[in-house]
Amino acid sequence: MEKLNDILEKLASPLKRYSNCLLRIGLGISFFLHGYGKIPIQQDFVDWLSSKGIPFAETTAHLIAWGEMIS
């Protein structure tokens, strides 16, 4: 097990400096795609927000979709 740990450490250590950047890029792509999937705003999404008691459901739906894409 120690030998495997050493091998994995040698493989991963050069990538440590890039890990934060790769994580941010991956999360950014994920947020963009989830927001993009909500545009154009579908009535089902607005109805779901209304059923949860969220005020101004249509406006909130637009803010959610665009907020996910921009972030």
Contacts in CASP RR format, 6 or more apart in sequence:
PFRMAT RR
TARGET T0000
AUTHOR 0000-0000-0000
METHOD contacts of the structure
MODEL  1
MEKLNDILEKLASPLKRYSNCLLRIGLGISFFLHGYGKIPIQQDFVDWLS
SKGIPFAETTAHLIAWGEMIS
15 22 0 8 1.000
28 71 0 8 1.000
31 68 0 8 1.000
31 69 0 8 1.000
31 71 0 8 1.000
32 68 0 8 1.000
32 69 0 8 1.000
34 68 0 8 1.000
35 64 0 8 1.000
35 65 0 8 1.000
35 66 0 8 1.000
35 67 0 8 1.000
35 68 0 8 1.000
35 69 0 8 1.000
36 69 0 8 1.000
37 65 0 8 1.000
38 45 0 8 1.000
38 61 0 8 1.000
38 64 0 8 1.000
38 65 0 8 1.000
38 68 0 8 1.000
39 65 0 8 1.000
39 66 0 8 1.000
39 69 0 8 1.000
41 58 0 8 1.000
41 61 0 8 1.000
41 62 0 8 1.000
41 65 0 8 1.000
45 61 0 8 1.000
46 57 0 8 1.000
46 58 0 8 1.000
46 61 0 8 1.000
47 57 0 8 1.000
49 57 0 8 1.000
49 60 0 8 1.000
49 61 0 8 1.000
50 57 0 8 1.000
54 60 0 8 1.000
END
